[in-house]
Amino acid sequence: MVKLKPQFTLLLFLFLFFNNLNAFQSPDLAPLLAFKSASDTSNTLSNWTSTTDPCFWPAISCVRSRVIRLVLEGFNLGGSFQPLTGLTELRILSLKYNRFSGPIPDLSKLTSLKLLFLSHNAFSGEFPASVTSLTRLYRLDLSFNNLSGVIPASQVNRLTHLLTLRLEGNGFSGQISGLNVPNLQDFNVSCNALSGQIPFSLSGFPESAFWKNLLLCGAPLPSCSPVRSDPTRPGSSSGAIASPLGPGGKPSTVVASSPTSFPENGWPIKSEKNHRGSKMSTAAIIAIILGDVLVLALVTLLLYCYFWRNSSKKMGQKSGSEVEKIVYSSSPFPNSAQPGFEKGKMVFFEGAKKFELEDLLRASAEMLGKGGFGTAYKAVLDDGNVVAVKRLKEMCVNGRRDFEQQMEVLGRLRHSNLVSLKAYYFARDEKLLVYDYMTNGNLFWLLHGNRGPGRTPLDWTTRLKIAAGAAQGLAFIHSSCKSLKLTHGNIKSTNILIDTTGNARLSDFGLSAFALPSTAPRSNGYRAPEAALDGRKLTQKSDVYSFGVLLLELLTGKCPSIVDNCGHGTGYTGIVDLPRWVQSVVREEWTAEVFDLELMRYKDIEEEMVGLLQIAMVCSTASPDQRPKMNYVVKMIEELRGVEVSPSHETTADSVSDSPSVSEDACGVGQ
């Protein structure tokens, strides 16, 4: 055996150390350094050096040592960003407000890309054909460049996940009649040279999305005709949403709804809107102020009368320092000793601890709340077991068999994001459902309860976790018993309960099958437009709409049907449909004003908030056909949270991640 001298041993160790160090260098280091060398002539990116880990460089975010986010806005960079196409794990790329020129490089290697912002540069050439390889792309912004040629409809239509397409301020020509991207929420092709008929799929966007295309016609612009009396004013209207272009076609000072547009030291201020409003006459301003004072006085009087009446009723019912919860001295459940009482039986599901009806009668009961299907109670049995009992009222039940079959289906649904149905009781005049009791209350109280000084707000991480859990629970309901196409039917924040570990659990699912048309629960803004007339005609798509409204409630901190002037200058006051209010604010490009003020204390969450907002808007679109399936919503939310989605989840249309399924036999079909 050869014995090495100490100095040779040290040299060998250093050689192996540096050799291994180079071997473990990030594969993204070389493309980033090549990009800096080619584009950063003014050495703005001075911190980018070969001796440091790129994951610690400014403007970069990493997952598992791979760059997934690169935001370089206003860095005075130029030339081409071709070297960046080697960042194969990149999900977010924003190079806005730089000096990049020439054709947009081949992007086909960036298959993980979801957000791409290249606006306000000097790119030339045609629409990049390689974009069609970006099948996961949600947002594409190529506005205010020097691009030309036609907008290839057949290629753009392949981007089925696309939510935003901004192409304004270029030199595109030709027609857009073939464009049809089903999930598109944000669209603008103004200030180009487009011509022909606007397709029906795009007619719902405002006039400002098509302005300054002299030969473009059709809704929302004037209808197409052989002669245009004034081609320089295509569809001007005093009621239209303000154009994003200022005088001379220059971009106004607005805040885009992209996740990289939030300033680091605060939220955007609407100075431009205030400037426009200063052009009103003095008399008009005085009239507006007087009108506002009168309206405020009237609203104050109405609110005073309303709360005075309610407080008077409560004072007549309660005395002293009685707590909010109503504790009954006697059981609210059916009394088997009453004359003519038809005694039923308690039916328990597998795994539930059994007890008799008499045990429930002796239990101390505490009312938890009233809903559209009845009253819920907390019941403490003699043995200390605590359950939640729902006493059903005003239900359309054709008979015992009809009720039992539905309960058999619901009782077999077991999932970590559902409140398990433990048992049910059926008699002619009494119907009871027994559930697991959730100690941490519901989402409504956590989100809206006790707002003000000293309140601990619901943090962003918890909100996102609740959104993901509720989505998984709803997706499981939809994927179970496919032959029955089960629905929840009553998605709202009071039906999202929180267990001891902080997980969201859906309650009250499946009860809409027994709803009466006249007594179907009014879900306070959650109800889908197509289901507003008859609460019994609910579908899985209407569930998706309700879930979208729930997400908007989590993001805005507002109740779904009440949006007051806390919107700060959005122009809306009073009772407004929450999805419509959010859409109006986003179209005005004041997306930051959508979000709950309580979320402003948290840093580096803008991208996630905007991402969840996009999901919510897709879910709550008016057309049922344009709403995604819940299993796809689960996938989008999990990707937003940075949770890796299994390949089987991505390829199987009806799969639900880590969710057990219920067989057709368990559905009770044919029983």
Backbone hydrogen bonds, N-H to C=O, Kabsch-Sander energy under -0.5 kcal/mol:
donor,donor_aa,acceptor,acceptor_aa,energy
4,L,2,V,-0.6
9,T,5,K,-2.1
10,L,6,P,-2.2
11,L,7,Q,-2.0
12,L,8,F,-2.5
13,F,9,T,-2.1
14,L,10,L,-2.5
15,F,11,L,-2.5
16,L,12,L,-2.4
17,F,13,F,-2.4
18,F,14,L,-2.6
19,N,15,F,-2.1
20,N,16,L,-2.4
21,L,17,F,-2.3
22,N,18,F,-2.2
23,A,19,N,-1.5
24,F,20,N,-1.8
25,Q,22,N,-1.0
29,L,26,S,-1.6
32,L,28,D,-1.6
33,L,29,L,-2.4
34,A,30,A,-2.4
35,F,31,P,-2.0
36,K,32,L,-2.4
37,S,33,L,-2.4
38,A,34,A,-1.7
39,S,35,F,-2.6
40,D,36,K,-2.1
41,T,39,S,-1.1
43,N,40,D,-1.2
46,S,44,T,-1.2
48,W,45,L,-1.5
49,T,47,N,-1.1
52,T,49,T,-1.2
56,F,53,D,-2.3
57,W,54,P,-1.5
60,I,57,W,-1.2
61,S,69,R,-2.0
63,V,66,R,-2.3
66,R,63,V,-1.4
68,I,61,S,-2.5
69,R,61,S,-1.6
70,L,92,I,-2.4
71,V,59,A,-2.1
72,L,70,L,-0.5
72,L,94,S,-2.9
74,G,72,L,-0.5
74,G,96,K,-2.1
76,N,97,Y,-0.6
78,G,39,S,-1.6
79,G,99,R,-0.7
84,L,81,F,-1.6
85,T,82,Q,-1.9
86,G,83,P,-1.6
87,L,84,L,-1.9
88,T,86,G,-1.8
90,L,87,L,-1.9
91,R,68,I,-2.7
92,I,68,I,-2.2
93,L,115,L,-2.4
94,S,70,L,-2.3
95,L,117,F,-3.0
97,Y,119,S,-1.4
98,N,120,H,-0.9
99,R,77,L,-3.6
101,S,79,G,-2.2
102,G,122,A,-0.8
110,L,107,L,-1.8
111,T,109,K,-1.7
112,S,88,T,-0.5
113,L,110,L,-1.6
114,K,91,R,-3.3
115,L,91,R,-2.3
116,L,139,R,-2.2
117,F,93,L,-2.6
118,L,116,L,-0.5
118,L,141,D,-3.1
120,H,143,S,-1.8
121,N,144,F,-1.0
122,A,100,F,-2.7
124,S,102,G,-1.5
125,G,146,N,-0.6
127,F,150,V,-0.5
131,V,128,P,-1.5
132,T,129,A,-1.4
133,S,130,S,-1.9
134,L,131,V,-2.1
135,T,133,S,-1.8
137,L,134,L,-1.7
138,Y,114,K,-3.2
139,R,114,K,-2.0
140,L,164,T,-1.8
141,D,116,L,-2.3
142,L,166,R,-2.8
144,F,168,E,-3.0
145,N,169,G,-0.5
146,N,123,F,-2.7
148,S,125,G,-2.7
149,G,171,G,-0.6
151,I,173,S,-0.5
153,A,151,I,-1.1
155,Q,152,P,-0.5
156,V,152,P,-2.5
157,N,153,A,-2.7
158,R,155,Q,-1.0
159,L,156,V,-1.9
160,T,158,R,-2.1
162,L,159,L,-1.6
163,L,138,Y,-3.9
164,T,138,Y,-1.9
165,L,186,D,-2.8
166,R,140,L,-2.4
167,L,165,L,-0.6
167,L,188,N,-3.1
168,E,188,N,-0.6
169,G,190,S,-1.9
170,N,191,C,-0.5
171,G,147,L,-2.9
173,S,149,G,-2.4
174,G,193,A,-0.7
179,L,176,I,-1.8
184,L,181,V,-1.6
185,Q,163,L,-3.1
186,D,163,L,-2.4
188,N,165,L,-1.8
189,V,209,A,-3.1
191,C,211,W,-2.5
193,A,172,F,-3.1
195,S,174,G,-2.4
196,G,215,L,-1.9
198,I,217,C,-2.3
202,L,199,P,-1.5
203,S,199,P,-0.5
203,S,200,F,-1.0
205,F,202,L,-1.6
209,A,206,P,-1.6
210,F,207,E,-2.5
211,W,207,E,-0.8
213,N,210,F,-0.5
215,L,194,L,-0.9
216,L,213,N,-2.2
217,C,196,G,-2.3
218,G,222,P,-3.1
221,L,218,G,-2.3
229,S,227,V,-0.6
233,R,230,D,-1.9
235,G,233,R,-1.3
236,S,233,R,-0.7
240,A,237,S,-1.4
246,G,250,K,-4.4
249,G,246,G,-1.6
250,K,247,P,-1.0
252,S,244,P,-2.2
254,V,252,S,-1.6
255,V,589,E,-0.9
256,A,254,V,-0.6
261,S,258,S,-1.6
266,G,263,P,-0.9
271,S,269,I,-2.0
274,N,270,K,-1.5
275,H,271,S,-1.9
276,R,272,E,-2.0
277,G,273,K,-2.1
278,S,274,N,-0.9
278,S,275,H,-0.7
279,K,276,R,-1.4
280,M,277,G,-1.3
285,I,281,S,-1.9
286,I,282,T,-2.4
287,A,283,A,-2.4
288,I,284,A,-2.2
289,I,285,I,-2.4
290,L,286,I,-2.6
291,G,287,A,-2.4
292,D,288,I,-2.6
293,V,289,I,-2.3
294,L,290,L,-2.3
295,V,291,G,-2.6
296,L,292,D,-2.6
297,A,293,V,-2.3
298,L,294,L,-2.4
299,V,295,V,-2.7
300,T,296,L,-2.4
301,L,297,A,-2.2
302,L,298,L,-2.4
303,L,299,V,-2.6
304,Y,300,T,-2.3
305,C,301,L,-2.4
306,Y,302,L,-2.4
307,F,303,L,-2.8
308,W,304,Y,-2.3
309,R,305,C,-2.2
310,N,306,Y,-2.3
311,S,307,F,-2.5
312,S,308,W,-1.9
313,K,309,R,-2.0
314,K,310,N,-2.3
315,M,311,S,-2.3
316,G,312,S,-1.6
317,Q,313,K,-1.0
318,K,314,K,-2.5
322,E,319,S,-0.5
326,I,367,M,-0.5
327,V,325,K,-0.7
328,Y,326,I,-0.6
328,Y,365,A,-1.9
336,S,334,P,-0.7
338,Q,335,N,-1.7
341,F,338,Q,-1.5
343,K,341,F,-0.8
345,K,426,F,-0.6
347,V,424,Y,-3.0
348,F,346,M,-0.5
349,F,422,K,-2.5
352,A,349,F,-2.1
359,D,356,E,-0.5
360,L,356,E,-1.3
361,L,357,L,-2.1
362,R,358,E,-1.6
363,A,359,D,-0.7
364,S,380,V,-1.3
366,E,378,K,-2.2
367,M,326,I,-1.9
368,L,376,A,-2.9
369,G,376,A,-1.3
371,G,374,G,-3.0
374,G,371,G,-0.8
375,T,391,R,-1.5
376,A,369,G,-2.9
377,Y,389,V,-2.7
378,K,366,E,-3.2
379,A,377,Y,-0.6
379,A,387,V,-2.8
380,V,364,S,-2.0
381,L,379,A,-0.7
381,L,385,N,-2.8
384,G,381,L,-1.9
387,V,379,A,-2.2
388,A,435,Y,-2.2
389,V,377,Y,-2.6
390,K,433,L,-2.9
391,R,375,T,-2.9
391,R,389,V,-0.6
392,L,390,K,-0.8
392,L,431,K,-2.4
393,K,373,F,-1.8
396,C,514,F,-3.8
397,V,395,M,-1.1
398,N,396,C,-0.5
403,F,399,G,-2.1
404,E,400,R,-3.1
405,Q,401,R,-2.4
406,Q,402,D,-1.6
407,M,403,F,-2.3
408,E,404,E,-2.4
409,V,405,Q,-1.6
410,L,406,Q,-2.4
411,G,407,M,-3.0
412,R,408,E,-0.8
412,R,409,V,-0.7
413,L,410,L,-1.2
414,R,412,R,-0.8
418,L,415,H,-1.8
419,V,506,L,-2.7
420,S,418,L,-0.8
422,K,420,S,-0.7
422,K,434,V,-2.6
423,A,434,V,-1.5
424,Y,347,V,-2.0
425,Y,432,L,-2.7
426,F,345,K,-0.9
427,A,430,E,-2.3
432,L,425,Y,-2.2
433,L,390,K,-2.0
434,V,423,A,-2.9
435,Y,388,A,-3.3
435,Y,433,L,-0.5
436,D,420,S,-1.4
437,Y,386,V,-0.6
439,T,437,Y,-0.6
440,N,498,I,-1.3
441,G,438,M,-0.8
443,L,493,S,-0.9
443,L,496,I,-2.4
444,F,493,S,-1.2
446,L,442,N,-1.7
447,L,443,L,-2.4
448,H,444,F,-3.0
449,G,444,F,-0.6
449,G,445,W,-1.5
451,R,448,H,-0.8
455,R,452,G,-1.7
459,D,457,P,-0.7
463,R,459,D,-2.0
464,L,460,W,-2.6
465,K,461,T,-2.1
466,I,462,T,-2.5
467,A,463,R,-2.5
468,A,464,L,-2.2
469,G,465,K,-2.5
470,A,466,I,-2.7
471,A,467,A,-2.0
472,Q,468,A,-2.2
473,G,469,G,-2.3
474,L,470,A,-2.4
475,A,471,A,-2.6
476,F,472,Q,-2.1
477,I,473,G,-1.9
478,H,474,L,-2.3
479,S,475,A,-2.0
480,S,476,F,-1.4
481,C,662,V,-0.9
484,L,481,C,-1.8
485,K,481,C,-1.2
486,L,480,S,-0.7
486,L,481,C,-0.5
495,N,492,K,-1.5
496,I,493,S,-1.2
497,L,495,N,-0.7
497,L,505,R,-2.8
498,I,441,G,-2.4
499,D,503,N,-2.2
502,G,499,D,-1.7
505,R,497,L,-2.9
506,L,417,N,-2.6
507,S,495,N,-2.2
510,G,488,H,-1.4
511,L,508,D,-0.9
512,S,488,H,-0.6
513,A,510,G,-0.9
514,F,511,L,-2.0
515,A,512,S,-1.5
516,L,394,E,-0.5
520,A,516,L,-1.0
523,S,521,P,-0.8
526,Y,523,S,-1.0
531,A,528,A,-1.2
532,A,529,P,-1.1
537,K,534,D,-1.4
538,L,536,R,-1.4
543,D,539,T,-1.5
544,V,540,Q,-1.8
545,Y,541,K,-1.8
546,S,542,S,-2.1
547,F,543,D,-2.5
548,G,544,V,-2.3
549,V,545,Y,-2.1
550,L,546,S,-2.1
551,L,547,F,-2.2
552,L,548,G,-2.0
553,E,549,V,-2.2
554,L,550,L,-2.0
555,L,551,L,-2.0
556,T,552,L,-2.9
557,G,553,E,-2.1
562,I,559,C,-1.2
563,V,561,S,-0.5
563,V,574,G,-0.9
567,G,564,D,-1.4
568,H,565,N,-1.4
576,V,574,G,-0.6
578,L,560,P,-2.0
581,W,577,D,-2.3
582,V,578,L,-2.6
583,Q,579,P,-2.4
584,S,580,R,-2.2
585,V,581,W,-2.1
586,V,582,V,-2.6
587,R,583,Q,-2.4
588,E,584,S,-1.4
589,E,586,V,-1.6
590,W,585,V,-2.2
591,T,255,V,-0.5
593,E,590,W,-1.8
594,V,591,T,-1.9
595,F,591,T,-0.6
595,F,592,A,-0.7
596,D,555,L,-3.0
599,L,596,D,-1.9
600,M,597,L,-1.4
602,Y,599,L,-1.5
609,M,605,I,-2.5
610,V,606,E,-2.7
611,G,607,E,-2.4
612,L,608,E,-2.6
613,L,609,M,-2.2
614,Q,610,V,-2.2
615,I,611,G,-1.8
616,A,612,L,-2.5
617,M,613,L,-2.3
618,V,614,Q,-1.9
619,C,615,I,-2.3
620,S,616,A,-2.0
621,T,618,V,-1.0
626,Q,623,S,-1.1
627,R,624,P,-1.3
632,Y,629,K,-0.6
633,V,629,K,-1.7
634,V,630,M,-2.6
635,K,631,N,-1.5
636,M,632,Y,-2.2
637,I,633,V,-2.4
638,E,634,V,-2.5
639,E,635,K,-2.2
640,L,636,M,-1.8
641,R,637,I,-1.8
642,G,639,E,-0.8
643,V,638,E,-2.8
649,H,646,S,-0.7
650,E,646,S,-1.4
651,T,647,P,-1.8
652,T,648,S,-1.9
653,A,651,T,-0.6
655,S,652,T,-1.0
659,S,656,V,-1.4
667,C,663,S,-0.7
667,C,664,E,-0.6
668,G,665,D,-1.1
669,V,664,E,-1.0
671,Q,668,G,-1.6
